[in-house]
Amino acid sequence: FSPYASPDTRTLHDAAERALNHYFGPASRPSEPPEKPASHVFSVIPNQDTETLLIHASQTLAAVDVMSTDLAFELEGKQRHVALAIQQMVSLGALLVEQTLERIDQPRAMHLGE
């Protein structure tokens, strides 16, 4: 038996839902901004300089490298190979970030040496 078997029960159900939401739903305040989706829990400070962003990316990759390596040695078989592959990709990403940081520092070093 479905409460939506006829249009009348559907209408009654919708009206009951609206009434329950009105009386028992969370109190909303029109002046409050709408909540941000969960994907915005973490954010980056706007206009942050490139070097700082790369340093934090490097530190994050280093942490993931350690975690994936530790995980790989607790696993066996196919799962271990997957964890080691993830660790290798993280290491490659870290190398790319480090190389970029070195390129950012080179103009400063050249300028200081003049």
C-alpha positions, -999 to +999 in steps of 0.1 A: +000+000+000+014+034-010+003+067+004+007+081-031-018+057-047-043+085-055-039+122-060-059+130-029-035+111-006-005+127-023-020+162-018-027+154+019+008+141+024+023+172+008+002+195+030+012+175+061+049+178+052+045+216+048+027+219+081+054+198+099+082+218+083+065+251+093+060+242+130+089+219+136+115+228+110+146+248+119+140+285+125+152+305+096+164+341+097+160+360+065+191+382+073+214+352+075+233+342+043+225+308+029+247+280+041+276+271+018+277+235+004+299+211+023+326+213-005+335+248+008+345+236+043+381+243+033+392+273+014+423+292+002+429+328+012+422+348-020+452+366-035+477+344-017+511+345-033+522+316-055+552+307-033+531+303-002+505+282-021+533+259-035+549+255-001+516+244+014+510+221-015+544+206-010+538+200+027+504+184+020+519+161-006+547+151+018+521+141+044+501+121+019+534+104+008+540+093+043+505+081+049+503+061+016+537+045+022+527+034+057+494+021+043+512+002+016+533-018+041+501-028+060+485-042+028+492-072+006+487-082-030+468-059-053+459-034-026+495-029-018+504-023-054+476+003-057+488+021-025+524+021-038+512+035-072+493+063-053+525+070-033+545+072-065+521+096-081+522+118-049+560+117-051+559+129-087+535+157-077+559+167-049+588+167-073+569+190-097+560+214-069+596+214-056+609+221-091+584+250-095+596+264-061+632+263-073+623+282-105+605+309-084+636+312-062+661+314-091+653+349-102+657+362-067+691+344-063+702+359-097+690+394-086+708+391-052+740+380-069+742+411-092 
